[in-house]
Amino acid sequence: MYRYVKISFCLVVMIVFSICFLYSAHSFQQDSFIHQKPMSGIVGEDLELALTMLVDESVMSASIFFRAYGSTHYEEIHMETQNRNWQGIIPGSQLSSSGLEYYIVLTTNDGGWLATPTDAPNKSPHFVLIHPGKESQVFLDTKENNLLISADILILSPEFEELVLSEELVIALSFFNAPNIDTNSVQMKIDGEDYSSQTEVSDGIISLVPGTIKPGTHRIQVQMKTKQGLIIEPIEWKFRVAKTGIDLRSEIDFDGDLSVRQSAEYLGGYSKDVSGINGKMNIGLPWVKSRNSFRITSRESEFQQSQNRFSGKIELGDYLHIHFGDFNPRLSSFLLDGKRVRGLGIDLQLPSFRFQFVQGELNRPVQWSGKVDGGYQLVANKSSINSTGHITYFMDRTGYTFRQAINAFRLSFDFNSKFLFGIHFLKAKDEISSVEKEFSHQAGLNVDTTIAGLSESGIPVGEYTYSQFLDSVTLGGHSISFSDKNWGGKNPVDNLVFGFDIGSTFDNRNLKFDFSWNMSLSNKNIWDGAMTLTEMDTTLDDSLDGLIMGEIDTSSIPFDPSSVEDYIIINPYMTPLLPIDY
């Protein structure tokens, strides 16, 4: 059991300090699942990892990402499911006495994900102690029968099961931490063939460029002694040689599944049948993987936000991940923290540098709600009749949702986990042009007694399609007043968020300090666009005196608000109205 202390310091509207102690044991439980971390493992013996769902969460897939302690790259193994239990086995051949680091990621049908550990799992994975196994003792070609001893030898290349091109193959090991090696005793074999005469040993490095090696799986064995003549435990591992170019038949990995779901829902005396199709398809080459999934449901409707999901992800190693379709980016708790986006996402992660970029839409355009008065609506108190009996019907738009476009990025730096710094930016804006003024002549509207009572020659009470209403107005010699903006439904909005954060960790990550500063410029109504300085002067205090609200000199503002409308629309509906005085 260990103690975890976190101090966070965030400045948005106020500065908040908090210190909390968290305790953790070998059982990791969330609201959705529980995972029991193994106490230890043994080299050469398979290690099973299990996870049990606590709720009926729609999990599409689960993967274990693991590596030997000290390694920089994770290997991936897919978990199998039975009811609510997920299981995966790490082969004993891939365990190392240096220890095992791993984390588990579950992908849900809605494009989200769950993980253990929950906080930056790839940076702070679970650790399992791995004990050395009983390996066969392989001796040099000698009559000596001494016990084998261990030495701190590091394999540089190729890595275990790594796929390389024959012309790029370089075998290298480091014995920098084992200076007692007799360099003249080093023997290297590939598939039992002795390459010792071609092996170079100098400056703590053992290296071999074997030349042309045929495609397939090969086994390396390195044997050596100490300067005192003691035999060192042989080092053995396997690697793969690829054919020149890409041989899709032998190198490509493919898996996928397809499921159909049918259910009946009963609520409040009403029943509804819901059907859906879920599927996934994963394609992988040694250096690139593509993970794709989809969900098609009968809940999908043009009258609401999309219920279908189409997600894709391209992984170029551990360093570059490209998302497209529906995904759930996590940039910052003040920007995006798991909200669904449909578009493009880029995540470039290097040892001390990370760049995240998101572009797409948060909301798709919806023209109407699909019911009477759910797209067009007559407004009685704005409709009128003149002295000649001519009626002007005031028409309004309702039931719509603007397309909300989003652009965001985060740039962060990690200096040996001692000092962290990041900046972030988000721009989200409703597109007014995405909603049409006249969208369908078949949408229904209601003429009530108030509208019909304007005149006996007016349109009778009843339900009409938009087309029928237009014909009735024309036949009666009347007219329609239909504004191009400032409709009665939702107002289009604009939002700009930017900020930075710094942090540091102490006591082996048990003590953490964070500071964050963020600012949001939010406009709740951008129908009329941006104001100029002159309009701000006269709109807010009704006099052109060079002062905004009688206090702020317009000459002290270095720019015209209309010149930054591509970033944020400034008008009386923006909060704060004057960010320079905020």
Secondary structure as a PSIPRED ss2 file (coil, helix, strand):
# PSIPRED VFORMAT (PSIPRED V4.0)

   1 M C   1.000  0.000  0.000
   2 Y E   0.000  0.000  1.000
   3 R E   0.000  0.000  1.000
   4 Y E   0.000  0.000  1.000
   5 V E   0.000  0.000  1.000
   6 K E   0.000  0.000  1.000
   7 I E   0.000  0.000  1.000
   8 S E   0.000  0.000  1.000
   9 F E   0.000  0.000  1.000
  10 C E   0.000  0.000  1.000
  11 L E   0.000  0.000  1.000
  12 V C   1.000  0.000  0.000
  13 V C   1.000  0.000  0.000
  14 M C   1.000  0.000  0.000
  15 I E   0.000  0.000  1.000
  16 V E   0.000  0.000  1.000
  17 F E   0.000  0.000  1.000
  18 S E   0.000  0.000  1.000
  19 I E   0.000  0.000  1.000
  20 C E   0.000  0.000  1.000
  21 F E   0.000  0.000  1.000
  22 L E   0.000  0.000  1.000
  23 Y E   0.000  0.000  1.000
  24 S E   0.000  0.000  1.000
  25 A C   1.000  0.000  0.000
  26 H C   1.000  0.000  0.000
  27 S E   0.000  0.000  1.000
  28 F E   0.000  0.000  1.000
  29 Q E   0.000  0.000  1.000
  30 Q C   1.000  0.000  0.000
  31 D C   1.000  0.000  0.000
  32 S C   1.000  0.000  0.000
  33 F E   0.000  0.000  1.000
  34 I E   0.000  0.000  1.000
  35 H E   0.000  0.000  1.000
  36 Q E   0.000  0.000  1.000
  37 K C   1.000  0.000  0.000
  38 P C   1.000  0.000  0.000
  39 M C   1.000  0.000  0.000
  40 S E   0.000  0.000  1.000
  41 G E   0.000  0.000  1.000
  42 I E   0.000  0.000  1.000
  43 V C   1.000  0.000  0.000
  44 G C   1.000  0.000  0.000
  45 E C   1.000  0.000  0.000
  46 D C   1.000  0.000  0.000
  47 L E   0.000  0.000  1.000
  48 E E   0.000  0.000  1.000
  49 L E   0.000  0.000  1.000
  50 A E   0.000  0.000  1.000
  51 L E   0.000  0.000  1.000
  52 T E   0.000  0.000  1.000
  53 M E   0.000  0.000  1.000
  54 L C   1.000  0.000  0.000
  55 V C   1.000  0.000  0.000
  56 D C   1.000  0.000  0.000
  57 E C   1.000  0.000  0.000
  58 S C   1.000  0.000  0.000
  59 V E   0.000  0.000  1.000
  60 M E   0.000  0.000  1.000
  61 S E   0.000  0.000  1.000
  62 A E   0.000  0.000  1.000
  63 S E   0.000  0.000  1.000
  64 I E   0.000  0.000  1.000
  65 F E   0.000  0.000  1.000
  66 F E   0.000  0.000  1.000
  67 R E   0.000  0.000  1.000
  68 A E   0.000  0.000  1.000
  69 Y C   1.000  0.000  0.000
  70 G C   1.000  0.000  0.000
  71 S C   1.000  0.000  0.000
  72 T C   1.000  0.000  0.000
  73 H C   1.000  0.000  0.000
  74 Y C   1.000  0.000  0.000
  75 E E   0.000  0.000  1.000
  76 E E   0.000  0.000  1.000
  77 I E   0.000  0.000  1.000
  78 H E   0.000  0.000  1.000
  79 M C   1.000  0.000  0.000
  80 E E   0.000  0.000  1.000
  81 T E   0.000  0.000  1.000
  82 Q E   0.000  0.000  1.000
  83 N C   1.000  0.000  0.000
  84 R C   1.000  0.000  0.000
  85 N E   0.000  0.000  1.000
  86 W E   0.000  0.000  1.000
  87 Q E   0.000  0.000  1.000
  88 G E   0.000  0.000  1.000
  89 I E   0.000  0.000  1.000
  90 I E   0.000  0.000  1.000
  91 P C   1.000  0.000  0.000
  92 G H   0.000  1.000  0.000
  93 S H   0.000  1.000  0.000
  94 Q H   0.000  1.000  0.000
  95 L C   1.000  0.000  0.000
  96 S C   1.000  0.000  0.000
  97 S C   1.000  0.000  0.000
  98 S C   1.000  0.000  0.000
  99 G C   1.000  0.000  0.000
 100 L E   0.000  0.000  1.000
 101 E E   0.000  0.000  1.000
 102 Y E   0.000  0.000  1.000
 103 Y E   0.000  0.000  1.000
 104 I E   0.000  0.000  1.000
 105 V E   0.000  0.000  1.000
 106 L E   0.000  0.000  1.000
 107 T E   0.000  0.000  1.000
 108 T E   0.000  0.000  1.000
 109 N C   1.000  0.000  0.000
 110 D C   1.000  0.000  0.000
 111 G C   1.000  0.000  0.000
 112 G C   1.000  0.000  0.000
 113 W E   0.000  0.000  1.000
 114 L E   0.000  0.000  1.000
 115 A E   0.000  0.000  1.000
 116 T E   0.000  0.000  1.000
 117 P C   1.000  0.000  0.000
 118 T C   1.000  0.000  0.000
 119 D C   1.000  0.000  0.000
 120 A C   1.000  0.000  0.000
 121 P C   1.000  0.000  0.000
 122 N C   1.000  0.000  0.000
 123 K C   1.000  0.000  0.000
 124 S C   1.000  0.000  0.000
 125 P C   1.000  0.000  0.000
 126 H E   0.000  0.000  1.000
 127 F E   0.000  0.000  1.000
 128 V E   0.000  0.000  1.000
 129 L E   0.000  0.000  1.000
 130 I E   0.000  0.000  1.000
 131 H E   0.000  0.000  1.000
 132 P C   1.000  0.000  0.000
 133 G C   1.000  0.000  0.000
 134 K C   1.000  0.000  0.000
 135 E C   1.000  0.000  0.000
 136 S C   1.000  0.000  0.000
 137 Q C   1.000  0.000  0.000
 138 V C   1.000  0.000  0.000
 139 F C   1.000  0.000  0.000
 140 L C   1.000  0.000  0.000
 141 D C   1.000  0.000  0.000
 142 T C   1.000  0.000  0.000
 143 K C   1.000  0.000  0.000
 144 E C   1.000  0.000  0.000
 145 N C   1.000  0.000  0.000
 146 N C   1.000  0.000  0.000
 147 L C   1.000  0.000  0.000
 148 L C   1.000  0.000  0.000
 149 I E   0.000  0.000  1.000
 150 S C   1.000  0.000  0.000
 151 A C   1.000  0.000  0.000
 152 D C   1.000  0.000  0.000
 153 I C   1.000  0.000  0.000
 154 L E   0.000  0.000  1.000
 155 I E   0.000  0.000  1.000
 156 L E   0.000  0.000  1.000
 157 S E   0.000  0.000  1.000
 158 P C   1.000  0.000  0.000
 159 E C   1.000  0.000  0.000
 160 F C   1.000  0.000  0.000
 161 E C   1.000  0.000  0.000
 162 E C   1.000  0.000  0.000
 163 L E   0.000  0.000  1.000
 164 V E   0.000  0.000  1.000
 165 L E   0.000  0.000  1.000
 166 S H   0.000  1.000  0.000
 167 E H   0.000  1.000  0.000
 168 E H   0.000  1.000  0.000
 169 L C   1.000  0.000  0.000
 170 V C   1.000  0.000  0.000
 171 I E   0.000  0.000  1.000
 172 A E   0.000  0.000  1.000
 173 L E   0.000  0.000  1.000
 174 S E   0.000  0.000  1.000
 175 F C   1.000  0.000  0.000
 176 F C   1.000  0.000  0.000
 177 N C   1.000  0.000  0.000
 178 A C   1.000  0.000  0.000
 179 P C   1.000  0.000  0.000
 180 N C   1.000  0.000  0.000
 181 I E   0.000  0.000  1.000
 182 D C   1.000  0.000  0.000
 183 T H   0.000  1.000  0.000
 184 N H   0.000  1.000  0.000
 185 S H   0.000  1.000  0.000
 186 V C   1.000  0.000  0.000
 187 Q E   0.000  0.000  1.000
 188 M E   0.000  0.000  1.000
 189 K E   0.000  0.000  1.000
 190 I E   0.000  0.000  1.000
 191 D C   1.000  0.000  0.000
 192 G C   1.000  0.000  0.000
 193 E E   0.000  0.000  1.000
 194 D E   0.000  0.000  1.000
 195 Y C   1.000  0.000  0.000
 196 S H   0.000  1.000  0.000
 197 S H   0.000  1.000  0.000
 198 Q H   0.000  1.000  0.000
 199 T C   1.000  0.000  0.000
 200 E E   0.000  0.000  1.000
 201 V E   0.000  0.000  1.000
 202 S E   0.000  0.000  1.000
 203 D C   1.000  0.000  0.000
 204 G C   1.000  0.000  0.000
 205 I E   0.000  0.000  1.000
 206 I E   0.000  0.000  1.000
 207 S E   0.000  0.000  1.000
 208 L E   0.000  0.000  1.000
 209 V C   1.000  0.000  0.000
 210 P C   1.000  0.000  0.000
 211 G C   1.000  0.000  0.000
 212 T C   1.000  0.000  0.000
 213 I C   1.000  0.000  0.000
 214 K C   1.000  0.000  0.000
 215 P C   1.000  0.000  0.000
 216 G E   0.000  0.000  1.000
 217 T E   0.000  0.000  1.000
 218 H E   0.000  0.000  1.000
 219 R E   0.000  0.000  1.000
 220 I E   0.000  0.000  1.000
 221 Q E   0.000  0.000  1.000
 222 V E   0.000  0.000  1.000
 223 Q E   0.000  0.000  1.000
 224 M C   1.000  0.000  0.000
 225 K E   0.000  0.000  1.000
 226 T E   0.000  0.000  1.000
 227 K C   1.000  0.000  0.000
 228 Q C   1.000  0.000  0.000
 229 G C   1.000  0.000  0.000
 230 L C   1.000  0.000  0.000
 231 I E   0.000  0.000  1.000
 232 I E   0.000  0.000  1.000
 233 E C   1.000  0.000  0.000
 234 P C   1.000  0.000  0.000
 235 I E   0.000  0.000  1.000
 236 E E   0.000  0.000  1.000
 237 W E   0.000  0.000  1.000
 238 K E   0.000  0.000  1.000
 239 F E   0.000  0.000  1.000
 240 R E   0.000  0.000  1.000
 241 V E   0.000  0.000  1.000
 242 A E   0.000  0.000  1.000
 243 K C   1.000  0.000  0.000
 244 T C   1.000  0.000  0.000
 245 G C   1.000  0.000  0.000
 246 I C   1.000  0.000  0.000
 247 D C   1.000  0.000  0.000
 248 L H   0.000  1.000  0.000
 249 R H   0.000  1.000  0.000
 250 S H   0.000  1.000  0.000
 251 E H   0.000  1.000  0.000
 252 I C   1.000  0.000  0.000
 253 D E   0.000  0.000  1.000
 254 F E   0.000  0.000  1.000
 255 D E   0.000  0.000  1.000
 256 G E   0.000  0.000  1.000
 257 D E   0.000  0.000  1.000
 258 L E   0.000  0.000  1.000
 259 S E   0.000  0.000  1.000
 260 V E   0.000  0.000  1.000
 261 R E   0.000  0.000  1.000
 262 Q E   0.000  0.000  1.000
 263 S E   0.000  0.000  1.000
 264 A E   0.000  0.000  1.000
 265 E E   0.000  0.000  1.000
 266 Y E   0.000  0.000  1.000
 267 L E   0.000  0.000  1.000
 268 G C   1.000  0.000  0.000
 269 G C   1.000  0.000  0.000
 270 Y E   0.000  0.000  1.000
 271 S E   0.000  0.000  1.000
 272 K E   0.000  0.000  1.000
 273 D E   0.000  0.000  1.000
 274 V E   0.000  0.000  1.000
 275 S E   0.000  0.000  1.000
 276 G E   0.000  0.000  1.000
 277 I E   0.000  0.000  1.000
 278 N E   0.000  0.000  1.000
 279 G E   0.000  0.000  1.000
 280 K E   0.000  0.000  1.000
 281 M E   0.000  0.000  1.000
 282 N E   0.000  0.000  1.000
 283 I E   0.000  0.000  1.000
 284 G E   0.000  0.000  1.000
 285 L E   0.000  0.000  1.000
 286 P C   1.000  0.000  0.000
 287 W C   1.000  0.000  0.000
 288 V E   0.000  0.000  1.000
 289 K E   0.000  0.000  1.000
 290 S E   0.000  0.000  1.000
 291 R E   0.000  0.000  1.000
 292 N E   0.000  0.000  1.000
 293 S E   0.000  0.000  1.000
 294 F E   0.000  0.000  1.000
 295 R E   0.000  0.000  1.000
 296 I E   0.000  0.000  1.000
 297 T E   0.000  0.000  1.000
 298 S C   1.000  0.000  0.000
 299 R C   1.000  0.000  0.000
 300 E C   1.000  0.000  0.000
 301 S C   1.000  0.000  0.000
 302 E C   1.000  0.000  0.000
 303 F C   1.000  0.000  0.000
 304 Q C   1.000  0.000  0.000
 305 Q C   1.000  0.000  0.000
 306 S C   1.000  0.000  0.000
 307 Q C   1.000  0.000  0.000
 308 N C   1.000  0.000  0.000
 309 R E   0.000  0.000  1.000
 310 F E   0.000  0.000  1.000
 311 S E   0.000  0.000  1.000
 312 G E   0.000  0.000  1.000
 313 K E   0.000  0.000  1.000
 314 I E   0.000  0.000  1.000
 315 E E   0.000  0.000  1.000
 316 L E   0.000  0.000  1.000
 317 G C   1.000  0.000  0.000
 318 D C   1.000  0.000  0.000
 319 Y C   1.000  0.000  0.000
 320 L E   0.000  0.000  1.000
 321 H E   0.000  0.000  1.000
 322 I E   0.000  0.000  1.000
 323 H E   0.000  0.000  1.000
 324 F E   0.000  0.000  1.000
 325 G E   0.000  0.000  1.000
 326 D E   0.000  0.000  1.000
 327 F E   0.000  0.000  1.000
 328 N C   1.000  0.000  0.000
 329 P C   1.000  0.000  0.000
 330 R E   0.000  0.000  1.000
 331 L C   1.000  0.000  0.000
 332 S C   1.000  0.000  0.000
 333 S C   1.000  0.000  0.000
 334 F C   1.000  0.000  0.000
 335 L C   1.000  0.000  0.000
 336 L C   1.000  0.000  0.000
 337 D E   0.000  0.000  1.000
 338 G C   1.000  0.000  0.000
 339 K C   1.000  0.000  0.000
 340 R C   1.000  0.000  0.000
 341 V E   0.000  0.000  1.000
 342 R E   0.000  0.000  1.000
 343 G E   0.000  0.000  1.000
 344 L E   0.000  0.000  1.000
 345 G E   0.000  0.000  1.000
 346 I E   0.000  0.000  1.000
 347 D E   0.000  0.000  1.000
 348 L E   0.000  0.000  1.000
 349 Q E   0.000  0.000  1.000
 350 L E   0.000  0.000  1.000
 351 P C   1.000  0.000  0.000
 352 S C   1.000  0.000  0.000
 353 F E   0.000  0.000  1.000
 354 R E   0.000  0.000  1.000
 355 F E   0.000  0.000  1.000
 356 Q E   0.000  0.000  1.000
 357 F E   0.000  0.000  1.000
 358 V E   0.000  0.000  1.000
 359 Q E   0.000  0.000  1.000
 360 G E   0.000  0.000  1.000
 361 E E   0.000  0.000  1.000
 362 L E   0.000  0.000  1.000
 363 N E   0.000  0.000  1.000
 364 R C   1.000  0.000  0.000
 365 P C   1.000  0.000  0.000
 366 V E   0.000  0.000  1.000
 367 Q C   1.000  0.000  0.000
 368 W C   1.000  0.000  0.000
 369 S C   1.000  0.000  0.000
 370 G C   1.000  0.000  0.000
 371 K C   1.000  0.000  0.000
 372 V C   1.000  0.000  0.000
 373 D C   1.000  0.000  0.000
 374 G C   1.000  0.000  0.000
 375 G C   1.000  0.000  0.000
 376 Y E   0.000  0.000  1.000
 377 Q E   0.000  0.000  1.000
 378 L E   0.000  0.000  1.000
 379 V C   1.000  0.000  0.000
 380 A H   0.000  1.000  0.000
 381 N H   0.000  1.000  0.000
 382 K H   0.000  1.000  0.000
 383 S C   1.000  0.000  0.000
 384 S E   0.000  0.000  1.000
 385 I E   0.000  0.000  1.000
 386 N C   1.000  0.000  0.000
 387 S C   1.000  0.000  0.000
 388 T C   1.000  0.000  0.000
 389 G C   1.000  0.000  0.000
 390 H C   1.000  0.000  0.000
 391 I E   0.000  0.000  1.000
 392 T E   0.000  0.000  1.000
 393 Y E   0.000  0.000  1.000
 394 F E   0.000  0.000  1.000
 395 M E   0.000  0.000  1.000
 396 D E   0.000  0.000  1.000
 397 R E   0.000  0.000  1.000
 398 T C   1.000  0.000  0.000
 399 G C   1.000  0.000  0.000
 400 Y C   1.000  0.000  0.000
 401 T E   0.000  0.000  1.000
 402 F C   1.000  0.000  0.000
 403 R E   0.000  0.000  1.000
 404 Q E   0.000  0.000  1.000
 405 A E   0.000  0.000  1.000
 406 I E   0.000  0.000  1.000
 407 N E   0.000  0.000  1.000
 408 A E   0.000  0.000  1.000
 409 F E   0.000  0.000  1.000
 410 R E   0.000  0.000  1.000
 411 L E   0.000  0.000  1.000
 412 S E   0.000  0.000  1.000
 413 F E   0.000  0.000  1.000
 414 D E   0.000  0.000  1.000
 415 F E   0.000  0.000  1.000
 416 N C   1.000  0.000  0.000
 417 S C   1.000  0.000  0.000
 418 K C   1.000  0.000  0.000
 419 F E   0.000  0.000  1.000
 420 L E   0.000  0.000  1.000
 421 F E   0.000  0.000  1.000
 422 G E   0.000  0.000  1.000
 423 I E   0.000  0.000  1.000
 424 H E   0.000  0.000  1.000
 425 F E   0.000  0.000  1.000
 426 L E   0.000  0.000  1.000
 427 K E   0.000  0.000  1.000
 428 A E   0.000  0.000  1.000
 429 K E   0.000  0.000  1.000
 430 D E   0.000  0.000  1.000
 431 E E   0.000  0.000  1.000
 432 I H   0.000  1.000  0.000
 433 S H   0.000  1.000  0.000
 434 S H   0.000  1.000  0.000
 435 V C   1.000  0.000  0.000
 436 E C   1.000  0.000  0.000
 437 K C   1.000  0.000  0.000
 438 E C   1.000  0.000  0.000
 439 F C   1.000  0.000  0.000
 440 S C   1.000  0.000  0.000
 441 H C   1.000  0.000  0.000
 442 Q C   1.000  0.000  0.000
 443 A C   1.000  0.000  0.000
 444 G E   0.000  0.000  1.000
 445 L E   0.000  0.000  1.000
 446 N E   0.000  0.000  1.000
 447 V E   0.000  0.000  1.000
 448 D C   1.000  0.000  0.000
 449 T H   0.000  1.000  0.000
 450 T H   0.000  1.000  0.000
 451 I H   0.000  1.000  0.000
 452 A H   0.000  1.000  0.000
 453 G C   1.000  0.000  0.000
 454 L C   1.000  0.000  0.000
 455 S C   1.000  0.000  0.000
 456 E C   1.000  0.000  0.000
 457 S C   1.000  0.000  0.000
 458 G C   1.000  0.000  0.000
 459 I C   1.000  0.000  0.000
 460 P C   1.000  0.000  0.000
 461 V C   1.000  0.000  0.000
 462 G E   0.000  0.000  1.000
 463 E E   0.000  0.000  1.000
 464 Y E   0.000  0.000  1.000
 465 T E   0.000  0.000  1.000
 466 Y H   0.000  1.000  0.000
 467 S H   0.000  1.000  0.000
 468 Q H   0.000  1.000  0.000
 469 F H   0.000  1.000  0.000
 470 L H   0.000  1.000  0.000
 471 D H   0.000  1.000  0.000
 472 S H   0.000  1.000  0.000
 473 V H   0.000  1.000  0.000
 474 T H   0.000  1.000  0.000
 475 L H   0.000  1.000  0.000
 476 G C   1.000  0.000  0.000
 477 G C   1.000  0.000  0.000
 478 H C   1.000  0.000  0.000
 479 S E   0.000  0.000  1.000
 480 I E   0.000  0.000  1.000
 481 S E   0.000  0.000  1.000
 482 F E   0.000  0.000  1.000
 483 S C   1.000  0.000  0.000
 484 D C   1.000  0.000  0.000
 485 K C   1.000  0.000  0.000
 486 N C   1.000  0.000  0.000
 487 W C   1.000  0.000  0.000
 488 G C   1.000  0.000  0.000
 489 G C   1.000  0.000  0.000
 490 K C   1.000  0.000  0.000
 491 N C   1.000  0.000  0.000
 492 P C   1.000  0.000  0.000
 493 V C   1.000  0.000  0.000
 494 D E   0.000  0.000  1.000
 495 N E   0.000  0.000  1.000
 496 L E   0.000  0.000  1.000
 497 V E   0.000  0.000  1.000
 498 F E   0.000  0.000  1.000
 499 G E   0.000  0.000  1.000
 500 F E   0.000  0.000  1.000
 501 D E   0.000  0.000  1.000
 502 I E   0.000  0.000  1.000
 503 G E   0.000  0.000  1.000
 504 S E   0.000  0.000  1.000
 505 T E   0.000  0.000  1.000
 506 F E   0.000  0.000  1.000
 507 D C   1.000  0.000  0.000
 508 N C   1.000  0.000  0.000
 509 R C   1.000  0.000  0.000
 510 N C   1.000  0.000  0.000
 511 L E   0.000  0.000  1.000
 512 K E   0.000  0.000  1.000
 513 F E   0.000  0.000  1.000
 514 D E   0.000  0.000  1.000
 515 F E   0.000  0.000  1.000
 516 S E   0.000  0.000  1.000
 517 W E   0.000  0.000  1.000
 518 N E   0.000  0.000  1.000
 519 M E   0.000  0.000  1.000
 520 S E   0.000  0.000  1.000
 521 L E   0.000  0.000  1.000
 522 S E   0.000  0.000  1.000
 523 N E   0.000  0.000  1.000
 524 K C   1.000  0.000  0.000
 525 N C   1.000  0.000  0.000
 526 I C   1.000  0.000  0.000
 527 W C   1.000  0.000  0.000
 528 D C   1.000  0.000  0.000
 529 G C   1.000  0.000  0.000
 530 A C   1.000  0.000  0.000
 531 M C   1.000  0.000  0.000
 532 T C   1.000  0.000  0.000
 533 L H   0.000  1.000  0.000
 534 T H   0.000  1.000  0.000
 535 E H   0.000  1.000  0.000
 536 M H   0.000  1.000  0.000
 537 D H   0.000  1.000  0.000
 538 T H   0.000  1.000  0.000
 539 T H   0.000  1.000  0.000
 540 L H   0.000  1.000  0.000
 541 D H   0.000  1.000  0.000
 542 D C   1.000  0.000  0.000
 543 S C   1.000  0.000  0.000
 544 L C   1.000  0.000  0.000
 545 D C   1.000  0.000  0.000
 546 G C   1.000  0.000  0.000
 547 L E   0.000  0.000  1.000
 548 I E   0.000  0.000  1.000
 549 M C   1.000  0.000  0.000
 550 G C   1.000  0.000  0.000
 551 E C   1.000  0.000  0.000
 552 I E   0.000  0.000  1.000
 553 D E   0.000  0.000  1.000
 554 T H   0.000  1.000  0.000
 555 S H   0.000  1.000  0.000
 556 S H   0.000  1.000  0.000
 557 I C   1.000  0.000  0.000
 558 P C   1.000  0.000  0.000
 559 F C   1.000  0.000  0.000
 560 D C   1.000  0.000  0.000
 561 P H   0.000  1.000  0.000
 562 S H   0.000  1.000  0.000
 563 S H   0.000  1.000  0.000
 564 V H   0.000  1.000  0.000
 565 E C   1.000  0.000  0.000
 566 D C   1.000  0.000  0.000
 567 Y C   1.000  0.000  0.000
 568 I C   1.000  0.000  0.000
 569 I C   1.000  0.000  0.000
 570 I C   1.000  0.000  0.000
 571 N C   1.000  0.000  0.000
 572 P C   1.000  0.000  0.000
 573 Y C   1.000  0.000  0.000
 574 M E   0.000  0.000  1.000
 575 T E   0.000  0.000  1.000
 576 P C   1.000  0.000  0.000
 577 L C   1.000  0.000  0.000
 578 L C   1.000  0.000  0.000
 579 P H   0.000  1.000  0.000
 580 I H   0.000  1.000  0.000
 581 D H   0.000  1.000  0.000
 582 Y C   1.000  0.000  0.000
